[in-house]
Amino acid sequence: MNDIFEKSLRDDIKKIQMDPHLSPTEKQNQIQIVLRNRHSVNQQPRPVVPDCQFYPNRKCQLQCIQCKKFYHCRFCHNDNEDHKFDRHNVDFIRCNECNVTQSPTQHCQNVDCDITFSQYYCNVCHLYSDHTNVYHCDGCGICRKGPQENFQHCNKCNMCISVSVKDHKCFTNTFEGNCAICGYGLFDMIGYGSLLQCGHAIHSSCMQQYIESNYRCPLCKKSIVDMSATWGNLAEQWKDALLIRDDRKIVTKYCNDCCQPFDNSFSPFMLYQCNSCKGFNVC
């Protein structure tokens, strides 16, 4: 596009210089007008690009192959359209700096611009990211946050799992659903996924906030981590209250961790301890 524009400029100047009806002064004036017009085109304000909470520093927009609309990222697209953005099929992107539409690449193809869109670019799933610790997982088929040596792909979960997690419980395609906290997809998340002790998964970012006020899985109500030490401390603190019972009334409670019902005398303090695991995660 720039080469065509440059050729057009040279042709215009050449026509002026070759015009026998113009005096040298008139030629100079007309050449200045052509150059001034060229300068005004180059000084046009940059297009206003809406903010993106997911990739705020990305310097290009991606065109959806289905609706042909440009969006800052696939999440922005999916929040505004009734179909999903196909990250693997992107034919065109648009530079935020010069507004030139071009094929996907890491650098702007406009020679007058030539900016770097991001520090990391994947030509498989068309991810532009300024995070350097990003890698493409062939098993997942998409890019993940790294460093890569800290993760391994689990074929049963169909997800990259931290190498620090040993003998994790997993279900088939654990991460196919949505996070129970925020509702966004687990598989194509931006950050990491947290695999809970029960085998369910939520976003790590959601996990950090959730555990500040809850210790149970939002799906199955099992304890997220080993709570045995906490239960022991609670039993010691509440030992007098635990002894106060009305044996005339027997209630059936259910332990979320053992997945078994148990009978106990009625407690006016609603304190019930599982007969098997001695935990208080009961309902």
C-alpha positions as CSV (number, residue, x, y, z in Angstrom):
1,M,0.0,0.0,0.0
2,N,2.9,2.4,0.8
3,D,4.7,1.5,-2.4
4,I,1.7,2.4,-4.5
5,F,1.3,5.7,-2.6
6,E,5.0,6.6,-3.1
7,K,4.8,5.8,-6.8
8,S,1.7,8.0,-7.1
9,L,3.5,10.9,-5.4
10,R,6.5,10.5,-7.7
11,D,4.3,10.5,-10.8
12,D,2.5,13.6,-9.7
13,I,5.8,15.5,-9.2
14,K,7.1,14.2,-12.5
15,K,4.0,15.5,-14.4
16,I,4.5,18.9,-12.8
17,Q,8.1,19.1,-13.8
18,M,7.4,18.0,-17.4
19,D,4.6,20.4,-17.9
20,P,5.9,23.0,-20.5
21,H,3.1,25.5,-19.7
22,L,4.3,26.1,-16.2
23,S,7.0,28.5,-15.1
24,P,9.7,27.3,-12.7
25,T,8.0,29.3,-9.9
26,E,4.6,27.7,-10.7
27,K,6.2,24.2,-10.8
28,Q,7.7,24.8,-7.4
29,N,4.5,26.0,-5.9
30,Q,2.5,23.0,-7.2
31,I,5.1,20.6,-5.9
32,Q,4.9,22.2,-2.5
33,I,1.1,21.8,-2.5
34,V,1.4,18.0,-3.4
35,L,4.0,17.5,-0.6
36,R,1.8,19.5,1.9
37,N,-1.1,17.3,1.1
38,R,1.0,14.2,1.6
39,H,2.1,15.5,5.0
40,S,-1.5,16.2,6.1
41,V,-2.4,12.6,5.2
42,N,0.5,11.2,7.3
43,Q,-0.6,13.5,10.2
44,Q,-4.1,12.0,10.5
45,P,-5.0,11.0,14.1
46,R,-4.7,7.4,15.0
47,P,-7.9,5.5,15.1
48,V,-9.5,5.2,18.6
49,V,-9.3,1.6,19.8
50,P,-11.5,0.6,22.7
51,D,-9.8,-0.6,25.8
52,C,-9.4,-4.3,26.5
53,Q,-9.3,-5.6,30.1
54,F,-7.8,-8.9,28.9
55,Y,-4.9,-7.7,26.7
56,P,-4.5,-4.0,27.4
57,N,-1.1,-3.6,25.7
58,R,-1.9,-5.5,22.4
59,K,-1.2,-3.2,19.4
60,C,-3.5,-4.9,16.9
61,Q,-7.0,-6.1,16.4
62,L,-8.1,-9.5,15.0
63,Q,-10.8,-10.1,12.4
64,C,-13.4,-12.8,13.1
65,I,-13.5,-15.1,10.1
66,Q,-17.3,-15.5,10.6
67,C,-18.7,-12.0,11.2
68,K,-15.7,-10.1,9.7
69,K,-15.6,-7.7,12.6
70,F,-12.4,-6.5,14.2
71,Y,-12.0,-7.0,17.9
72,H,-9.1,-6.4,20.3
73,C,-9.2,-10.0,21.5
74,R,-11.4,-13.1,21.3
75,F,-12.9,-12.4,24.7
76,C,-14.1,-9.0,23.7
77,H,-15.6,-10.6,20.6
78,N,-17.4,-13.4,22.5
79,D,-18.8,-10.9,25.0
80,N,-20.5,-9.0,22.2
81,E,-21.4,-11.6,19.6
82,D,-23.6,-14.7,19.5
83,H,-20.8,-16.9,18.2
84,K,-17.3,-17.9,19.3
85,F,-14.1,-16.4,17.9
86,D,-12.1,-19.1,16.0
87,R,-8.5,-18.4,17.1
88,H,-7.0,-20.9,14.7
89,N,-8.6,-19.3,11.6
90,V,-7.6,-15.6,11.4
91,D,-6.9,-14.2,7.9
92,F,-6.5,-10.5,8.8
93,I,-5.5,-8.3,11.6
94,R,-5.5,-4.5,11.8
95,C,-2.7,-2.3,13.2
96,N,-3.8,0.0,16.0
97,E,-1.1,2.5,15.1
98,C,-1.6,3.0,11.4
99,N,-4.9,1.3,10.8
100,V,-3.5,-0.9,8.0
101,T,-5.2,-4.3,7.5
102,Q,-2.8,-7.1,6.8
103,S,-2.1,-10.8,7.3
104,P,-1.3,-12.0,10.8
105,T,2.3,-11.4,11.8
106,Q,4.3,-10.2,14.8
107,H,5.4,-6.9,13.1
108,C,3.3,-4.3,11.2
109,Q,3.8,-4.8,7.4
110,N,3.4,-1.1,6.8
111,V,7.0,0.1,6.3
112,D,6.2,3.5,7.6
113,C,4.9,1.9,10.8
114,D,6.8,-1.4,11.4
115,I,5.8,-1.6,15.1
116,T,6.0,-4.8,17.1
117,F,2.5,-5.9,18.0
118,S,3.7,-7.9,21.0
119,Q,6.7,-9.6,22.5
120,Y,5.2,-13.1,21.9
121,Y,3.3,-14.2,18.9
122,C,2.0,-17.7,18.0
123,N,1.1,-18.3,14.4
124,V,-1.0,-21.4,15.3
125,C,-3.6,-19.8,17.7
126,H,-2.7,-16.2,16.8
127,L,-2.0,-15.1,20.4
128,Y,-0.3,-11.7,20.8
129,S,1.1,-11.3,24.3
130,D,3.7,-9.2,26.1
131,H,4.3,-12.1,28.6
132,T,7.6,-13.7,27.8
133,N,6.8,-17.0,29.7
134,V,4.3,-18.2,27.2
135,Y,4.4,-21.5,25.2
136,H,2.3,-23.4,22.7
137,C,1.1,-26.8,24.0
138,D,0.5,-29.3,21.1
139,G,-1.7,-31.4,23.4
140,C,-4.0,-28.5,24.4
141,G,-3.7,-27.0,20.9
142,I,-3.4,-23.5,22.3
143,C,-0.9,-21.3,24.2
144,R,-0.4,-21.5,27.9
145,K,1.4,-19.3,30.5
146,G,4.8,-20.8,31.4
147,P,7.5,-21.3,31.9
148,Q,7.0,-24.5,30.0
149,E,9.3,-26.6,32.1
150,N,6.9,-26.1,35.1
151,F,4.0,-27.8,33.4
152,Q,3.1,-31.2,31.9
153,H,0.1,-32.1,29.7
154,C,-2.4,-34.6,31.3
155,N,-4.1,-36.5,28.5
156,K,-7.0,-37.5,30.7
157,C,-7.7,-34.0,32.0
158,N,-6.7,-32.7,28.5
159,M,-5.0,-29.8,30.3
160,C,-1.5,-28.6,31.3
161,I,-0.9,-29.4,35.0
162,S,1.8,-28.0,37.2
163,V,4.6,-30.6,37.7
164,S,4.5,-29.8,41.4
165,V,1.1,-31.6,41.6
166,K,1.7,-35.2,42.2
167,D,-0.8,-38.0,41.6
168,H,-3.6,-35.5,41.1
169,K,-7.2,-36.7,40.9
170,C,-8.8,-36.0,37.5
171,F,-11.9,-36.7,35.5
172,T,-12.0,-37.0,31.8
173,N,-11.8,-33.6,30.2
174,T,-11.9,-31.9,33.6
175,F,-11.4,-28.4,32.1
176,E,-14.0,-28.6,29.4
177,G,-16.6,-26.7,31.4
178,N,-16.8,-23.3,32.9
179,C,-15.3,-22.0,36.1
180,A,-17.9,-22.3,38.9
181,I,-16.9,-18.9,40.3
182,C,-16.7,-16.5,37.3
183,G,-18.5,-18.5,34.6
184,Y,-15.7,-18.2,32.0
185,G,-14.3,-21.3,30.2
186,L,-11.7,-23.3,31.9
187,F,-9.9,-24.7,28.9
188,D,-9.2,-21.5,27.1
189,M,-8.4,-19.4,30.2
190,I,-5.7,-16.7,30.1
191,G,-4.1,-17.8,33.4
192,Y,-3.7,-21.0,35.2
193,G,-6.3,-23.5,36.4
194,S,-6.5,-24.8,40.0
195,L,-7.2,-28.5,40.3
196,L,-8.9,-29.0,43.7
197,Q,-8.5,-32.0,46.0
198,C,-11.8,-33.4,44.9
199,G,-10.9,-33.3,41.2
200,H,-12.9,-30.3,40.1
201,A,-11.1,-27.2,38.6
202,I,-11.5,-23.5,38.8
203,H,-9.4,-20.5,37.7
204,S,-6.4,-19.9,39.9
205,S,-7.3,-16.2,40.1
206,C,-10.8,-17.0,41.2
207,M,-9.4,-19.6,43.7
208,Q,-7.2,-16.9,45.4
209,Q,-10.3,-14.8,46.2
210,Y,-12.6,-17.7,46.9
211,I,-10.5,-19.4,49.7
212,E,-10.5,-16.2,51.7
213,S,-14.1,-16.9,52.7
214,N,-14.8,-20.5,51.9
215,Y,-13.0,-23.9,52.2
216,R,-15.4,-26.0,50.2
217,C,-15.5,-26.8,46.5
218,P,-18.3,-24.7,44.9
219,L,-19.6,-27.8,43.0
220,C,-19.4,-30.8,45.3
221,K,-18.9,-29.1,48.7
222,K,-15.9,-31.3,49.5
223,S,-13.0,-29.6,51.4
224,I,-10.6,-28.0,48.9
225,V,-7.5,-28.9,50.9
226,D,-6.7,-31.2,53.8
227,M,-8.6,-29.7,56.8
228,S,-7.7,-32.3,59.4
229,A,-5.5,-30.0,61.4
230,T,-8.2,-27.3,61.4
231,W,-10.8,-29.7,62.5
232,G,-8.6,-30.8,65.4
233,N,-8.2,-27.2,66.5
234,L,-11.9,-26.6,66.3
235,A,-12.8,-29.7,68.3
236,E,-10.4,-28.5,71.0
237,Q,-11.9,-25.0,71.1
238,W,-15.5,-26.3,71.1
239,K,-15.1,-29.4,73.2
240,D,-17.5,-28.1,75.9
241,A,-20.1,-27.1,73.4
242,L,-19.8,-30.5,71.6
243,L,-20.8,-32.2,74.8
244,I,-24.1,-30.4,75.1
245,R,-26.6,-32.7,73.4
246,D,-30.2,-33.5,73.5
247,D,-30.2,-37.3,73.3
248,R,-34.0,-37.3,73.1
249,K,-33.8,-36.0,69.5
250,I,-31.6,-37.8,66.9
251,V,-30.8,-36.0,63.7
252,T,-29.3,-37.3,60.5
253,K,-26.4,-35.3,59.1
254,Y,-24.4,-35.7,55.9
255,C,-20.6,-35.4,55.7
256,N,-19.5,-33.7,52.5
257,D,-16.0,-35.2,52.7
258,C,-17.0,-38.8,53.4
259,C,-20.1,-38.7,51.3
260,Q,-21.9,-40.6,54.0
261,P,-24.9,-39.8,56.3
262,F,-24.5,-40.3,60.1
263,D,-26.8,-40.0,63.1
264,N,-26.1,-37.7,66.0
265,S,-27.9,-36.2,69.0
266,F,-29.4,-32.8,68.5
267,S,-27.0,-29.9,69.2
268,P,-28.5,-26.5,70.1
269,F,-25.3,-24.9,68.7
270,M,-25.6,-26.8,65.4
271,L,-22.2,-28.3,65.9
272,Y,-21.9,-31.7,64.3
273,Q,-18.7,-33.7,63.9
274,C,-18.5,-36.6,61.4
275,N,-18.1,-39.9,63.2
276,S,-15.6,-41.2,60.5
277,C,-13.3,-38.3,59.5
278,K,-13.9,-36.1,62.6
279,G,-14.5,-33.2,60.3
280,F,-17.1,-30.4,60.5
281,N,-17.9,-30.2,56.8
282,V,-21.4,-31.4,57.3
283,C,-24.9,-30.4,56.3
